[in-house]
Amino acid sequence: MLGKSHDQNQTILFTPLLKQFIDMSHELVLLADSIDWKYFENSFIDLYSNTGQPGMPVRIKVGCLLLKRPFD
């Protein structure tokens, strides 16, 4: 089962949004905005099962792999 990312615009009492304290012009933020995440979701959708607990969202898995390469 394909995992879903939480809505990043939903505010929680006493918890700031990530957008409120990171530099939106940082190179990794710009890279994340330029990636077509739907392409990866559509590519990996066949690898998920329809039963059991939902898996981690594809964006987290692909994002970690992209960060692993330049930053070890």
C-alpha positions as a printed Julia matrix, in Angstrom:
72×3 Matrix{Float64}:
  0.0    0.0     0.0
  1.44   3.32   -1.04
  2.12   5.65    1.87
  0.83   9.19    1.79
  2.73  12.29    2.89
  1.07  14.47    5.49
 -0.23  17.88    4.48
  2.7   20.21    5.09
  0.46  23.28    5.24
 -1.63  22.05    8.19
 -0.75  23.95   11.34
 -0.49  22.21   14.7
 -0.69  24.21   17.9
  2.82  25.15   19.15
  4.51  23.39   16.21
  5.99  25.65   13.52
  5.8   24.66    9.88
  9.06  23.66    8.23
  8.58  26.5     5.75
  8.67  28.99    8.61
 12.25  28.31    9.69
 14.2   27.03    6.68
 15.79  29.08    3.92
 13.48  28.64    0.93
 16.3   29.72   -1.41
 18.61  26.91   -0.26
 19.87  24.67   -3.07
 18.24  21.52   -1.66
 14.86  23.23   -1.32
 15.1   24.43   -4.91
 16.09  20.92   -6.03
 13.11  19.38   -4.24
 10.78  21.85   -5.92
 12.18  21.05   -9.36
 11.75  17.25   -9.11
  8.67  15.66  -10.64
  7.63  13.5    -7.66
  4.53  12.15   -9.45
  6.85  10.5   -11.98
  8.52   8.48   -9.22
  5.18   7.6    -7.6
  3.84   6.32  -10.91
  7.06   4.38  -11.56
  7.03   2.58   -8.2
  3.26   2.09   -7.74
  3.42  -1.49   -9.07
  5.95  -2.47   -6.39
  3.53  -1.75   -3.52
  1.05  -4.29   -2.15
 -2.63  -3.52   -1.58
 -2.64  -5.3     1.79
 -0.92  -4.61    5.06
  0.42  -1.45    6.6
  1.07   1.47    4.22
  4.67   1.87    3.15
  6.78   4.96    3.44
  5.99   7.65    0.89
  8.0    7.43   -2.32
  9.19  11.02   -1.86
 11.01  10.08    1.37
 12.69   7.04   -0.19
 13.8    8.79   -3.37
 14.81  11.92   -1.45
 17.04   9.9     0.89
 18.69   8.19   -2.06
 19.32  11.55   -3.73
 20.88  12.92   -0.52
 22.98   9.81    0.05
 25.02  10.29   -3.11
 26.57  13.75   -2.57
 26.58  13.71    1.25
 27.43  10.06    1.98
